[in-house]
Amino acid sequence: MNTFNDDDLSPVESDKDGLTELDMDEHNQQGLAVMLGSMQCRLLIVDDDHVLRSYLKRRLQLDGCMVDDAPDIETAKRRLHEQTYDLIMLDLKLYPQPGYDLFEYLKEDPTLKWIPLIVLSGSKDLNDKVRCFKLGADDYVTKPFQYEELAARIYSLLKRSRNFEQLAFRDPLTGANNRRYFDHQIGLELQRIERSSVPISLVFIDIDMFKYINDTYGHHVGDLVLQGLSHMLQMNIRTTDLLARFGGEEFIIVLPGSTEEQGVRSIQMILDQAKSQPVAQYDGQAFSVTFSAGVAQWQPGMPIKEWLRLADTAMYQAKQQGRNRVLGAHNSNAQKGNKDIYIIPVQDQKKKLLLVDDDLILRSIVVSQLEHLPIEIIQASDGEEAFQILREVQIDICILDSVMPKMNGLSLMAILKSDPQYSQQGMKILMLSGKQREDDIVRGFKLGADDYMTKPFSLVELEMRVQKMLK
């Protein structure tokens, strides 16, 4: 094992077979390397000991991490403004400024204060440990330490941070970013824009007559409409744009690199699509919506509150002028155009997920939510089509609607259970239903379902359940 202390921070060597302990460790820690590599993280090491920094940087890079290092506090501050880091490792005994100074710096910056931090210190003094935890440290590792333990602690902190981030920054119904995430990111976006001197615009969107939808068809249909419009918005903006659900039926989009006029044109294209294509379907009825939107371009020195007010006011004016339109804060005329729809293709991955539902819109939304997972998604519109696929392809997870034409999900499960010829060994089944019928749920579990969700469901919760089934 590799251990370090303040006097000798070199890896201990073994002359057996001419291999150092580092060489043996690199062959024996493949499992940990895979876990760390899967996090796709960027780390910052702040330590004035060149030997330790170089060793940790090399080992972590071999384990699939992107790693930067800094020998002092000022270099660390510069790195923190040049890159976005997932975790910081900090030595306390630095020169000329002690490591404690970085705690204060991180605490005062709202964009940095939540980065997980591990203290690496030769001090075993209880007061030092208590002080670090009070200042915001997430972990404290005492030198000498073993690399394997440090790597495991890094992985644990990163995984916990990602889970908290998903719960804290994602809207559970639509899967879009929430207002908290918007508030966290907008300052970073403006910093980037100020450095590059390019335009940036903000869009406020409010679904027209949404209360009527809820009152007439029920909140479950309203939830499906929110999910559908959120999906349509996400599919028609760029990867550099930021979409968030701002609350209720309101969404907000940040368009880096776009002027107000360009923003109006882009959102008008999406509005034209929303009017012509349904965003939701329930019990055989399709639902299309319109929305009112306001677009405002940020000007240097403009407070964020004023920027939001301008976009919100333009949206309100669109409502007052009859709804179903997009207005710029400095231009009262909506502009129209055409836009090609780009759907991200499902990539070939290791495990196979079969999505069976007669609702094309819902299938598209679910695919969009799950396509980043290490799975290949196969779609079927009814039980008969799914049955043909199951006869030919080994499926790992099946998301199955219980009510469909031709052959419903319960009938399909009954066939699979009764005829060993079509048995899918190890396949996990997640049942979906538009109505919470207890007898259907009980029957589904008896036929082999592993989980059950009622429409409309939380896309974030669906993703978490699928991830659990993948393990």
N, C-alpha and C positions, 0 to 999 in steps of 0.2 A: 504494500500500500504506500502511497505517496503522502508523507507528512511534512509539515513546515513549522518552523518556529522563527523567532526574531533573529536568532544568531545564525542559523543555517537553513536557508529556504530552498536549497537545491533538492531535487528529487533523489531519494535514496536509491543506490544502484545495486544490482545483483549481477555477479559475474557468471552465474550458471548459464551454460550454453551460449555465453556471449550476449545475453539479452538483459537490458535494463528492466527494472520494475515498471517503468513507464511503457516499454514495449509490450510487456505482458498485460498490463492494464488495458491498453488500447485494443487487445484482442478479446479480453474477458468482459468488456462493458458494452457489448453491442446492444443489449436491451435498453440500457439507459440512454445510449446515443440515439436510438430510434425514437424514444420518448421525447428527448430534448429537441431533436431535429423536427419532430412533428409540430412543435410549437411555433416554428418559423419566427424566432425572436431575435431582437437586437439588444445586446447587453453592454453596459459600461463598467469597466474596472477602474477604480480610482485608488492608486497605491503608488508610493514613491519608490518601492523596491522593484527594480527592473527585472530581476530574475523571476520573482513571483508573478509579475504582470505578464511576462512573456510566456511562462509556463501555463498559466490559467487561460491566456488567450489562445494558445495553440490547442490545448485540450478541449476547450469549449467549441472552437472552430471545427475540430475533428468530430465533435458530437453534433454538428449541424447548426450551430448558432452563429449569428453575425456579432462580432465583438469589436468594440473600440476601447482604448485605454487612455488614461490620463495620469501623469505623475504628480499633479498638484491641483488645488481647488480652482484656480483661474482657468487652467486647461479644461477641467471638467465642466465649468460653466459654459465655455465656448462650445464644447461638444454637445451639451444639452440644447443649445440653440441651433445647432447645425443638423441634428438628427433627432428622431423620436425613439426613445428607449423603452423597453418593456421591463427592465430591472437594472438596478445599480448595486455594485459591490463597492464598499467604502472602507478604507483603512482610517483609523482615528489619528495615528501619529504621522501627520504629513508636515512638510516644511515648504514655505514659511507659514502657511495657515493650517491650523489643525482641521481634522475631518469634521469636527462639530460645526464649523462655519458653513459647510454645505447643507446641513440640516436646516439652518435658518433660511438659507437661500431657496431651498426647495419649498419650504413651508409658505413663503411669501408669494410664490408664483402659482396661480390656480391651475396652470396647465402642467405643472411638474409635481405638485404636492401628492398626487395619488400614485406615483411610480413606486413599486415595491423596492425596498432597500434592505440589503443584507450588510451588516457590519462585520468586517474581518479585523480582528484585533488580537494582539499578543497579551492583552490585559485580561486577567481572570477576576479582577476586582468587581464585587457585587455592585458597588456604587456606579461604576462605569456602565455596567449592563443596564441597570435601572434607568440611568440618565438617557441612554440611547433609546430605550423603549418609550420613555416619556416624550422624547423629541420626535418620535415617529418611525423608528426602525421596526421592520417586520421580522427580522431574525438577527441573531448574534452568534457568530462562529468564532471560536477561540483558536488561535494558533498555538501549537501545531494542529493542523486539521488534515483529514483525508479527502482527497479530491472527490471520491465517490459519494461521500456524505454531502459535500457542498453541492455537487451536481443534483443530487436527489432533492435537496432543499430548494434549489433554484427551480426545478421542475414543479415541485409542489406549490410554490408561491405563484409561479406563472399560471398554472392550471386554475388555482383558486381565483386569481385576478381576472382571468378570462371569463370564468363563470359569473363572478360578481358583475363584470362589465356587461355581459349579455343581459343579466337581470336588471341592471341599473339603467342601461342606455337603450334598450329595445322596447318598443310598444308590443305587449304580448298578443294583441289581437291581430295587428297587421304585419308584424315583423319588421316594420320600419323603425328608424331611429326615433327616439322620443324627444321631448322638449329639453330634458336634462342633457342629453347628448348634444343637441343643437347649441345650448348655452355653453357647453364645454368646448365645442369645436369652432364656434364662429370667431372667437378671438384669434385662434391659430390661423384660420383662413385669411383674416385681415392682415396678419403679420406677413404671410406669404405674398399677398397682393401688394402690400406696401413695398416689399423688396423688389418685386418684378415690375411694378408700375403698369399692371394690366387692369382692365375693368372687372367689376364683380357686381352682380345683381341679385336681388332677393325677391322671391315670389310668395305671396299669400294666396292660398286657395281655400274656398269654402263651398261645400257641396250645396247646390240649390235644392230647396224644398225637402231638406233631409228630415225635418220634423214630420212632414206629411208622410214620408216613407215609413218612419217608425210607427206613427199613429195608425196608418192604414194597413200595413202588412206585418207589423210587429218588429221588435228590436232585433230579433234573430235575422230578419232580412236586412235591416239596417247594418248589422255587423258584416254580413256578406258583401254589401255594397261598399263598405269601408275597405274591406280586404281587397275587393276587386279593383277599386279605383287606385288604391295604394300600389297594387301590382302593375296596373297600367302606367302609372306615373314612373315607377322604377324602371320599367322596360323601355321607356322612351326618353330617359335622361342619360347623360354621359356618366362614365364611371367616376369622373372628377367632380360631378355635382353631388350635392348633399340633400337628401330627402328626409323629412321628419314629420311625424304626426304631432301637431301643435296642441291638440286637444279637441274633443268632440269630433265634429266633421271638418275640422281645419287641418290643412297640411301646409308645410313651408318648404321651399326649395331654394338652395343657394347655388348660384350659377357662376362659378369662377371663370373669368375670361369672356364674359358676355356683357354687352351693353344693355341698357333698358330696352331699346328697340329690338335687339336680337332676342332678349328674354321674352318679350311680348309675342314675337313670331313663333318661338319654340313652344310656348305654352298654348298658343292658339291651335297649333297642330294637334296637340294632345286633346284639347277640348273638342276639336272636330272629330277625332277618333272616338272619344267617349260618347258623343251623340249618335254615332253610326253603329257602334258595336256595344253589345251588352257587357256590363262589368260583373254581373252576378246572375245566378239562376237558382230558382227554388221551386220545388214541386212542379216542374215543367214550365214555369213562367220565367221569362228573361227580363232583366231590369237594366235599362240604360239610364244614365244621369247626365246632367250638365253641371257646370260649376262656374262660379265667379272668381276672378283672379286679379290681383294687383301686383305690378312689377315696379320695383324702385332700384335705381343704380346708386351704389355707395360713392360718396365723394370724400376725398382726403380730409381727415379731421372730424368727420361726421360721427356723433355718438351712435352706438348700436340701437339704443332706444328710439332715436329719431329716425333711423333707417327702417326699423320695424314699423314705426308709426306711418311713414310715407307709403309703404307697401300695403299696410292695413287700410289706410284711407282710400287708396286707389281701388282696393277690393270692395270696400263699402260703396264707393261711387258706381262700380260695376253692378252691384246689387240694385242701387237706386235707379239705374238706367234700364232696368228690365232683366237683370241676371243674364246668365249664359253668354258671358263675354270676358275678354281680357283687356285691362286698361293699364297703361303705364302711368306712373306718378306725374309725369310731365307731358303725357300724350293721351287724350281721351278717346282715341280711335283704336279699336281692336284691329289686328292684322291677321290675315289668313294665309295659309300655305299648305303644302303637302309634305308628308314625312314618311319615309319607309320604316316599317316596323322591323326591329332587329331582336330576334329571340336568341338568347345564348344557347348554343347546342349542348345537349347532355354529353359529357365526356365518358369514354370507356374507362371504367374503374374496376376494382377488384370484386366487390360484392354486387349482387343484383337485387333491385327493389322493383316489384311489380305494383303499379298504381292502377287500381280498377275503380272507375267512377264514370257515370254517363254524363257528368257535368264537365264539359270541355274547359270552361273558365276556371273551375276549381282545380282541375288537373294542372292547368298552366300555372296557377298560383302556387300550388304545392311543389311542382318541379322547380320553380324559381327559388323557393325557400330551401330546398334540399340539395340543389345541384352542386353545391360546394363540398358536400360530403364525399367520402371515398366510395361511391356507389355508382352503378349503372342503372338508370331509371328506364323501365319499360312500361308503356302505357297500354291500357285496354279500356274500351268504352262500355263493355257489358260483360256479364258472366260467361257467355259462350266464347267470346274472344279471349278472355282470360284463361278459360279451360284449355283452349288450343295452345296457348303459350306455355301453360304449365305441363302439357304433355311433351313439350319439346325442350324446355329450358329449366335448369335447376335454379330456383328462386330462393333467396335468403330471407327476404322480408316482403310481405304482401300487405299493402294498404287497401282494404276492401270495403266498398260501399255495400250496405246491407240491402238497399232497395234500388234495383235497376231493371230495365226492360230485358226481355228474352230469358235471362237467368239471373236471379238475384244472388247476393253474396252468401246468404245462408244456404241456399240450394247448392251453390258451388262447393261450400265447405262440407256439406253432407256427402256429395259425390267423392270428394277427396278422401274423406274419412272411411267411407264404405268400401272403396275399391283400392286395394293395396297397389294395384298397377300404376295408379296416378299419385301415390303418396310422395310428398315432398319432405324428405328427411331434414329435420332441423329448421324448417321454414317457420318464421315468426309471423303471426297474423295480427294486424291492427285493424279492427272493425270501425267503420264510420256509419253514422246514421243521422238523418235529418230530424228524427223524433226520438225522444228518450223513452223507448218502450221497454219496460223491465223484462217482459217475457222474451223479447228479441235478444236482450243482453245476456240473459241466462242461457238461452239456446245457443247463442254465439260462443260462449265460453265452453259449453258442453261439446260443441262441434270442433273445438280446438283453438279458438281465438286466444291470443295472449294479452290483448289490451283492447280498449273500447273508448271511442271519443264521439261526442255528439256535436253535430253542426249547429251553428257556427262554432268553430273551435279556435283556440289560440295557436297561431302558426309557430310561435316560439316554443310552446309546450309540445306541439307535434314534433318539431325538430329534436327536442330533448328526449322524447320517447323513442324516436327512431335511433338516435345515438345510443340510447341504453340498449336497444335490441341489437345493435351492431357489436356490442362488447361480448 
